[in-house]
Amino acid sequence: MQAIEINAIITPDHELRVRLPDHVAPGPVRVIVLFESDPTASAKGNLDEFLDRLPINRTTTP
């Protein structure tokens, strides 16, 4: 399986049209759509922000 990254636009009708390079053979494919989510909708569960808020452990062990 191979992956190709192509930028596209979703129309107001919620449709997506993609033109693939000529070397891609016709036939079934899997499509994954990545889109920016509303940052205010999912403030909970951001691991990077959680780790940034943790105190730094400055103790040393012998």
N, CA, C and O atoms as CSV, one atom per row, in Angstrom:
chain,resi,resn,atom,element,x,y,z
A,1,MET,N,N,0.856,-1.180,0.000
A,1,MET,CA,C,0.000,0.000,0.000
A,1,MET,C,C,0.896,1.234,0.000
A,1,MET,O,O,1.935,1.254,0.660
A,2,GLN,N,N,0.495,2.249,-0.733
A,2,GLN,CA,C,1.226,3.506,-0.808
A,2,GLN,C,C,0.315,4.648,-0.400
A,2,GLN,O,O,-0.908,4.516,-0.432
A,3,ALA,N,N,0.911,5.770,-0.016
A,3,ALA,CA,C,0.131,6.952,0.362
A,3,ALA,C,C,0.576,8.137,-0.486
A,3,ALA,O,O,1.752,8.268,-0.823
A,4,ILE,N,N,-0.371,8.988,-0.821
A,4,ILE,CA,C,-0.112,10.237,-1.534
A,4,ILE,C,C,-0.788,11.344,-0.742
A,4,ILE,O,O,-1.961,11.230,-0.386
A,5,GLU,N,N,-0.053,12.416,-0.464
A,5,GLU,CA,C,-0.661,13.553,0.229
A,5,GLU,C,C,-0.990,14.631,-0.795
A,5,GLU,O,O,-0.118,15.107,-1.522
A,6,ILE,N,N,-2.269,15.006,-0.837
A,6,ILE,CA,C,-2.753,16.014,-1.774
A,6,ILE,C,C,-3.663,16.971,-1.017
A,6,ILE,O,O,-4.559,16.536,-0.294
A,7,ASN,N,N,-3.442,18.255,-1.175
A,7,ASN,CA,C,-4.348,19.235,-0.577
A,7,ASN,C,C,-5.585,19.352,-1.438
A,7,ASN,O,O,-5.501,19.315,-2.666
A,8,ALA,N,N,-6.726,19.493,-0.805
A,8,ALA,CA,C,-7.996,19.594,-1.521
A,8,ALA,C,C,-8.918,20.531,-0.749
A,8,ALA,O,O,-8.609,20.947,0.368
A,9,ILE,N,N,-10.038,20.852,-1.353
A,9,ILE,CA,C,-11.036,21.718,-0.720
A,9,ILE,C,C,-12.365,20.984,-0.693
A,9,ILE,O,O,-12.774,20.379,-1.683
A,10,ILE,N,N,-13.026,21.043,0.437
A,10,ILE,CA,C,-14.375,20.495,0.551
A,10,ILE,C,C,-15.343,21.602,0.161
A,10,ILE,O,O,-15.265,22.715,0.682
A,11,THR,N,N,-16.243,21.300,-0.744
A,11,THR,CA,C,-17.196,22.304,-1.228
A,11,THR,C,C,-18.283,22.564,-0.181
A,11,THR,O,O,-18.422,21.798,0.773
A,12,PRO,N,N,-19.049,23.641,-0.357
A,12,PRO,CA,C,-20.169,23.888,0.548
A,12,PRO,C,C,-21.179,22.737,0.571
A,12,PRO,O,O,-21.936,22.591,1.531
A,13,ASP,N,N,-21.187,21.918,-0.490
A,13,ASP,CA,C,-22.083,20.752,-0.543
A,13,ASP,C,C,-21.461,19.531,0.133
A,13,ASP,O,O,-21.997,18.426,0.045
A,14,HIS,N,N,-20.320,19.738,0.815
A,14,HIS,CA,C,-19.609,18.659,1.522
A,14,HIS,C,C,-19.089,17.582,0.580
A,14,HIS,O,O,-19.078,16.398,0.918
A,15,GLU,N,N,-18.659,18.006,-0.603
A,15,GLU,CA,C,-18.082,17.073,-1.551
A,15,GLU,C,C,-16.583,17.329,-1.673
A,15,GLU,O,O,-16.096,18.438,-1.455
A,16,LEU,N,N,-15.878,16.273,-2.024
A,16,LEU,CA,C,-14.433,16.350,-2.175
A,16,LEU,C,C,-14.062,15.762,-3.528
A,16,LEU,O,O,-14.448,14.640,-3.858
A,17,ARG,N,N,-13.307,16.535,-4.310
A,17,ARG,CA,C,-12.865,16.039,-5.616
A,17,ARG,C,C,-11.344,16.056,-5.611
A,17,ARG,O,O,-10.719,17.050,-5.241
A,18,VAL,N,N,-10.758,14.935,-6.031
A,18,VAL,CA,C,-9.311,14.797,-6.008
A,18,VAL,C,C,-8.841,14.316,-7.376
A,18,VAL,O,O,-9.402,13.373,-7.937
A,19,ARG,N,N,-7.822,14.960,-7.904
A,19,ARG,CA,C,-7.192,14.486,-9.143
A,19,ARG,C,C,-5.864,13.856,-8.745
A,19,ARG,O,O,-5.002,14.505,-8.152
A,20,LEU,N,N,-5.717,12.583,-9.082
A,20,LEU,CA,C,-4.525,11.835,-8.708
A,20,LEU,C,C,-3.498,11.845,-9.830
A,20,LEU,O,O,-3.843,12.035,-10.996
A,21,PRO,N,N,-2.232,11.640,-9.472
A,21,PRO,CA,C,-1.187,11.567,-10.500
A,21,PRO,C,C,-1.451,10.419,-11.477
A,21,PRO,O,O,-2.154,9.463,-11.149
A,22,ASP,N,N,-0.885,10.523,-12.669
A,22,ASP,CA,C,-1.117,9.528,-13.717
A,22,ASP,C,C,-0.650,8.128,-13.349
A,22,ASP,O,O,-1.190,7.150,-13.866
A,23,HIS,N,N,0.343,8.008,-12.466
A,23,HIS,CA,C,0.863,6.678,-12.145
A,23,HIS,C,C,-0.045,5.873,-11.209
A,23,HIS,O,O,0.222,4.697,-10.963
A,24,VAL,N,N,-1.101,6.476,-10.688
A,24,VAL,CA,C,-2.031,5.761,-9.811
A,24,VAL,C,C,-2.997,4.949,-10.672
A,24,VAL,O,O,-3.719,5.500,-11.502
A,25,ALA,N,N,-2.998,3.637,-10.461
A,25,ALA,CA,C,-3.843,2.748,-11.267
A,25,ALA,C,C,-5.307,2.849,-10.840
A,25,ALA,O,O,-5.593,3.065,-9.662
A,26,PRO,N,N,-6.229,2.697,-11.780
A,26,PRO,CA,C,-7.655,2.677,-11.427
A,26,PRO,C,C,-7.973,1.478,-10.541
A,26,PRO,O,O,-7.323,0.437,-10.638
A,27,GLY,N,N,-8.953,1.626,-9.696
A,27,GLY,CA,C,-9.378,0.539,-8.825
A,27,GLY,C,C,-9.741,1.064,-7.451
A,27,GLY,O,O,-9.692,2.270,-7.208
A,28,PRO,N,N,-10.104,0.164,-6.551
A,28,PRO,CA,C,-10.505,0.566,-5.200
A,28,PRO,C,C,-9.341,1.190,-4.426
A,28,PRO,O,O,-8.186,0.795,-4.587
A,29,VAL,N,N,-9.666,2.158,-3.596
A,29,VAL,CA,C,-8.684,2.812,-2.724
A,29,VAL,C,C,-9.317,3.058,-1.362
A,29,VAL,O,O,-10.536,2.996,-1.204
A,30,ARG,N,N,-8.471,3.335,-0.395
A,30,ARG,CA,C,-8.955,3.793,0.914
A,30,ARG,C,C,-8.687,5.287,0.981
A,30,ARG,O,O,-7.627,5.745,0.555
A,31,VAL,N,N,-9.632,6.050,1.510
A,31,VAL,CA,C,-9.483,7.498,1.615
A,31,VAL,C,C,-9.540,7.880,3.084
A,31,VAL,O,O,-10.447,7.473,3.810
A,32,ILE,N,N,-8.556,8.670,3.515
A,32,ILE,CA,C,-8.534,9.205,4.875
A,32,ILE,C,C,-8.573,10.726,4.751
A,32,ILE,O,O,-7.750,11.308,4.044
A,33,VAL,N,N,-9.501,11.366,5.419
A,33,VAL,CA,C,-9.621,12.819,5.373
A,33,VAL,C,C,-9.195,13.378,6.716
A,33,VAL,O,O,-9.769,13.029,7.748
A,34,LEU,N,N,-8.181,14.253,6.711
A,34,LEU,CA,C,-7.716,14.931,7.916
A,34,LEU,C,C,-8.156,16.383,7.834
A,34,LEU,O,O,-7.913,17.053,6.831
A,35,PHE,N,N,-8.795,16.866,8.876
A,35,PHE,CA,C,-9.237,18.257,8.862
A,35,PHE,C,C,-9.016,18.869,10.230
A,35,PHE,O,O,-8.975,18.172,11.244
A,36,GLU,N,N,-8.874,20.187,10.240
A,36,GLU,CA,C,-8.681,20.918,11.487
A,36,GLU,C,C,-9.993,20.918,12.262
A,36,GLU,O,O,-11.044,21.270,11.727
A,37,SER,N,N,-9.917,20.524,13.511
A,37,SER,CA,C,-11.115,20.556,14.347
A,37,SER,C,C,-11.151,21.868,15.115
A,37,SER,O,O,-10.153,22.584,15.183
A,38,ASP,N,N,-12.286,22.174,15.683
A,38,ASP,CA,C,-12.458,23.384,16.482
A,38,ASP,C,C,-11.636,23.234,17.754
A,38,ASP,O,O,-11.923,22.344,18.555
A,39,PRO,N,N,-10.615,24.076,17.974
A,39,PRO,CA,C,-9.769,23.915,19.158
A,39,PRO,C,C,-10.525,24.073,20.472
A,39,PRO,O,O,-10.092,23.533,21.489
A,40,THR,N,N,-11.633,24.791,20.481
A,40,THR,CA,C,-12.392,24.953,21.717
A,40,THR,C,C,-13.260,23.737,22.003
A,40,THR,O,O,-13.665,23.522,23.145
A,41,ALA,N,N,-13.548,22.945,20.989
A,41,ALA,CA,C,-14.425,21.792,21.177
A,41,ALA,C,C,-13.727,20.651,21.903
A,41,ALA,O,O,-14.382,19.844,22.562
A,42,SER,N,N,-12.413,20.576,21.789
A,42,SER,CA,C,-11.711,19.445,22.384
A,42,SER,C,C,-10.473,19.899,23.149
A,42,SER,O,O,-9.370,19.431,22.871
A,43,ALA,N,N,-10.639,20.787,24.090
A,43,ALA,CA,C,-9.515,21.212,24.910
A,43,ALA,C,C,-9.083,20.080,25.827
A,43,ALA,O,O,-7.918,20.013,26.217
A,44,LYS,N,N,-9.989,19.204,26.171
A,44,LYS,CA,C,-9.705,18.071,27.034
A,44,LYS,C,C,-8.959,16.995,26.250
A,44,LYS,O,O,-9.337,16.670,25.124
A,45,GLY,N,N,-7.905,16.444,26.841
A,45,GLY,CA,C,-7.224,15.334,26.214
A,45,GLY,C,C,-6.014,15.703,25.385
A,45,GLY,O,O,-5.494,14.842,24.675
A,46,ASN,N,N,-5.529,16.954,25.436
A,46,ASN,CA,C,-4.342,17.339,24.687
A,46,ASN,C,C,-3.115,16.966,25.498
A,46,ASN,O,O,-2.802,17.628,26.487
A,47,LEU,N,N,-2.414,15.913,25.090
A,47,LEU,CA,C,-1.286,15.382,25.845
A,47,LEU,C,C,-0.131,16.369,25.925
A,47,LEU,O,O,0.492,16.483,26.980
A,48,ASP,N,N,0.175,17.084,24.851
A,48,ASP,CA,C,1.279,18.041,24.873
A,48,ASP,C,C,1.049,19.139,25.900
A,48,ASP,O,O,1.967,19.493,26.640
A,49,GLU,N,N,-0.165,19.685,25.957
A,49,GLU,CA,C,-0.461,20.727,26.937
A,49,GLU,C,C,-0.374,20.177,28.348
A,49,GLU,O,O,0.124,20.859,29.244
A,50,PHE,N,N,-0.848,18.959,28.565
A,50,PHE,CA,C,-0.775,18.331,29.873
A,50,PHE,C,C,0.680,18.177,30.309
A,50,PHE,O,O,1.025,18.509,31.443
A,51,LEU,N,N,1.519,17.683,29.433
A,51,LEU,CA,C,2.929,17.495,29.778
A,51,LEU,C,C,3.629,18.822,30.044
A,51,LEU,O,O,4.496,18.895,30.915
A,52,ASP,N,N,3.271,19.860,29.317
A,52,ASP,CA,C,3.864,21.184,29.538
A,52,ASP,C,C,3.514,21.739,30.913
A,52,ASP,O,O,4.286,22.511,31.482
A,53,ARG,N,N,2.364,21.359,31.449
A,53,ARG,CA,C,1.931,21.875,32.757
A,53,ARG,C,C,2.497,21.094,33.933
A,53,ARG,O,O,2.382,21.539,35.075
A,54,LEU,N,N,3.098,19.956,33.684
A,54,LEU,CA,C,3.652,19.155,34.786
A,54,LEU,C,C,4.869,19.855,35.378
A,54,LEU,O,O,5.659,20.453,34.647
A,55,PRO,N,N,5.025,19.784,36.714
A,55,PRO,CA,C,6.216,20.397,37.325
A,55,PRO,C,C,7.469,19.588,36.972
A,55,PRO,O,O,7.409,18.375,36.773
A,56,ILE,N,N,8.582,20.278,36.900
A,56,ILE,CA,C,9.846,19.610,36.600
A,56,ILE,C,C,10.366,18.993,37.880
A,56,ILE,O,O,10.444,19.663,38.909
A,57,ASN,N,N,10.721,17.724,37.825
A,57,ASN,CA,C,11.256,17.011,38.989
A,57,ASN,C,C,12.761,17.273,39.048
A,57,ASN,O,O,13.518,16.778,38.213
A,58,ARG,N,N,13.181,18.044,40.030
A,58,ARG,CA,C,14.593,18.420,40.159
A,58,ARG,C,C,15.304,17.572,41.203
A,58,ARG,O,O,16.459,17.850,41.527
A,59,THR,N,N,14.661,16.562,41.731
A,59,THR,CA,C,15.327,15.709,42.715
A,59,THR,C,C,16.209,14.693,42.013
A,59,THR,O,O,15.912,14.249,40.904
A,60,THR,N,N,17.278,14.340,42.665
A,60,THR,CA,C,18.174,13.330,42.115
A,60,THR,C,C,18.214,12.149,43.047
A,60,THR,O,O,18.025,12.292,44.255
A,61,THR,N,N,18.455,10.997,42.499
A,61,THR,CA,C,18.568,9.804,43.326
A,61,THR,C,C,19.995,9.276,43.225
A,61,THR,O,O,20.597,9.307,42.152
A,62,PRO,N,N,20.542,8.785,44.360
A,62,PRO,CA,C,21.931,8.298,44.357
A,62,PRO,C,C,22.097,7.030,43.554
A,62,PRO,O,O,23.204,6.501,43.458
